[in-house]
Amino acid sequence: MYEPIRSPSVHTPADDADFPHRSREEELDIQLAGHLAALLAVTDELGLGTAGDRIAEQVARLRGAPPARHAGLTAAAPADLHRRAHALAGRALLVAASRADTTAAILSAERMDAHTAALAAADAAAPSGQLVGAH
């Protein structure tokens, strides 16, 4: 009634694939280097040279080559740049923790703290816009 399948299924995994496979560690290295490179770009735009140098060292360690550095100015407000850098450092921290990279995790956590402090200082210096005593 039914004809048997004569050719291998397209869903059968190919054991002799001709493309290179990367390990989970290699994938996490690539992902971490990408997050740190993005953080480096924002850090350079903020003009934080020492922090940028430390991030560049980690990107170079992960990629095996120093990153290209330039301050591509976006004309974004410093508070927006600090928020973006905080988010990128958080992503880098998650990946660094999942691959047990203590050096990158500590650096990412320090950058998150620095950007949180910068945002808090900016909020404290900004006028609140509320009237005192108004109900």
C-alpha positions as CSV (number, residue, x, y, z in Angstrom):
1,M,0.0,0.0,0.0
2,Y,2.8,2.5,0.9
3,E,6.1,2.6,-0.9
4,P,9.2,2.5,1.4
5,I,11.4,5.5,1.6
6,R,14.5,4.8,-0.6
7,S,16.5,8.0,0.0
8,P,17.8,9.4,3.2
9,S,15.6,12.0,4.9
10,V,16.5,15.6,4.7
11,H,16.1,15.7,8.5
12,T,18.8,13.1,9.0
13,P,21.9,14.9,10.5
14,A,24.9,14.8,8.2
15,D,27.9,13.3,10.0
16,D,30.4,14.3,7.3
17,A,29.5,18.0,7.0
18,D,32.0,20.1,5.1
19,F,31.5,23.2,7.2
20,P,33.5,24.0,10.3
21,H,31.8,23.6,13.7
22,R,32.5,25.8,16.6
23,S,32.3,24.8,20.2
24,R,30.1,26.5,22.8
25,E,33.1,28.2,24.3
26,E,34.1,29.6,20.9
27,E,30.6,30.9,20.3
28,L,30.5,32.5,23.7
29,D,34.0,34.1,23.0
30,I,32.6,35.6,19.8
31,Q,29.5,36.8,21.5
32,L,31.4,38.3,24.5
33,A,33.9,40.0,22.2
34,G,31.0,41.5,20.3
35,H,29.4,42.9,23.4
36,L,32.7,44.3,24.7
37,A,33.5,45.9,21.3
38,A,30.1,47.6,21.3
39,L,30.8,48.8,24.8
40,L,34.2,50.0,23.7
41,A,32.6,52.2,21.0
42,V,30.2,53.8,23.5
43,T,33.0,54.2,26.0
44,D,35.2,55.9,23.4
45,E,32.4,58.2,22.5
46,L,32.0,59.2,26.1
47,G,35.7,60.0,26.2
48,L,36.6,57.5,28.9
49,G,40.1,56.7,27.7
50,T,41.4,54.5,30.6
51,A,38.2,52.4,30.7
52,G,38.3,52.1,27.0
53,D,41.9,50.8,27.1
54,R,40.9,48.1,29.6
55,I,37.9,47.0,27.5
56,A,40.2,47.0,24.4
57,E,42.6,44.7,26.1
58,Q,39.8,42.2,26.8
59,V,38.5,42.4,23.2
60,A,42.1,41.8,21.9
61,R,42.4,38.8,24.2
62,L,39.2,37.3,23.0
63,R,39.7,38.0,19.3
64,G,43.4,37.6,19.1
65,A,43.8,41.0,17.6
66,P,43.4,44.6,18.9
67,P,40.0,46.2,18.0
68,A,39.7,49.1,15.7
69,R,39.0,52.2,17.8
70,H,37.5,55.4,16.7
71,A,35.1,57.7,18.3
72,G,32.1,57.6,15.9
73,L,30.1,60.5,17.3
74,T,26.4,60.0,17.4
75,A,25.5,63.4,19.0
76,A,23.5,61.5,21.6
77,A,23.1,62.9,25.1
78,P,25.6,61.7,27.6
79,A,22.8,60.2,29.8
80,D,21.6,58.2,26.8
81,L,25.2,57.0,26.1
82,H,25.6,56.0,29.8
83,R,22.3,54.0,29.6
84,R,23.4,52.3,26.4
85,A,26.8,51.5,27.9
86,H,25.2,50.1,31.1
87,A,23.0,47.8,29.0
88,L,25.9,46.6,26.9
89,A,28.0,46.0,30.0
90,G,25.1,44.0,31.5
91,R,25.0,41.8,28.4
92,A,28.7,41.3,28.5
93,L,28.5,40.4,32.2
94,L,25.9,37.7,31.4
95,V,28.0,36.1,28.7
96,A,31.2,36.4,30.8
97,A,29.5,34.7,33.7
98,S,28.1,31.9,31.5
99,R,31.6,31.2,30.1
100,A,33.2,31.6,33.6
101,D,35.5,34.5,32.4
102,T,36.2,36.2,35.7
103,T,38.3,39.0,34.3
104,A,35.7,40.1,31.7
105,A,32.9,39.6,34.3
106,I,34.7,41.9,36.8
107,L,35.4,44.5,34.2
108,S,31.7,44.4,33.0
109,A,30.4,44.8,36.6
110,E,32.8,47.7,37.2
111,R,31.6,49.4,34.0
112,M,27.9,48.9,35.0
113,D,28.7,50.5,38.4
114,A,30.5,53.4,36.8
115,H,27.6,54.1,34.4
116,T,25.0,53.8,37.2
117,A,27.0,56.3,39.2
118,A,27.2,58.7,36.2
119,L,23.5,58.4,35.6
120,A,22.8,59.1,39.3
121,A,25.1,62.1,39.3
122,A,23.3,63.4,36.2
123,D,19.9,62.9,37.8
124,A,21.0,64.7,40.9
125,A,22.4,67.7,39.0
126,A,19.3,68.0,36.8
127,P,16.5,70.2,38.0
128,S,13.4,68.2,39.0
129,G,10.9,70.4,37.2
130,Q,8.5,70.1,40.2
131,L,7.2,73.0,42.2
132,V,8.0,72.8,45.9
133,G,4.9,73.0,48.0
134,A,2.5,72.7,45.0
135,H,-0.4,70.3,45.4
